[in-house]
Amino acid sequence: MTIAPDDARRDARLYQVMRDFVSSMDDTLPGKFEITKEGIVHDMMSPARPHELTVLRVRKRLEEVLPEDLVAHTGTPDVEDAPEGIMRHPDVMVIAEADMEGEGSFDPRTLLAAIEVVSHSNPDNDWVSKMRDYPLLRVPVYVIFDPRTASGAVLSDIHPTPTGPRYATRKDFVYGEDITIGEWTVSTSGLPQYT
């Protein structure tokens, strides 16, 4: 699809309006705001304990195998590509510590992997929207942990398609198996499930 200059300016203005709104809501409303190609996503529910425990265990397991200059980061800021009109906040990001320096959002091209734990209240955000957005952001590996089903997937190998870049390789797993995220292997045993 070709975007004329007027369309590009309009898209940039719309993104800035959404970005300003999200920034103004940070401490006002509960939950997490993200910006996708379709608009603003608001996950109103605070993460459940199984979600947060999964994030913690995955982060700790990754940090045991990552080289010293890489981290499994679970905090802020967001990952943002304003020209694409996307701002996401992965549950865990594998990134070089040096790439965390500076101000503002992280450049998505510095991420080595984005890891998400499926929300009980909005699973399509992880399984559909982020599966589309992360290859657009050029994040080379996207991993989904789904406590609803005790399973997940590792997606990699971005390739062009008529509808935009997509992951070409998908390796499904069930909890209890070892998985490879980029160059690093971690266990998925002992991860909690939603009840």
Helices and strands as residue ranges (DSSP letters): H 5-25, E 32-36, E 39-43, H 49-65, E 70-73, E 79-81, G 82-84, E 86-88, E 92-96, G 97-100, G 108-110, E 111-117, H 123-124, I 125-129, H 130-136, E 142-146, E 151-159, E 166-174, E 178-181, E 184-187
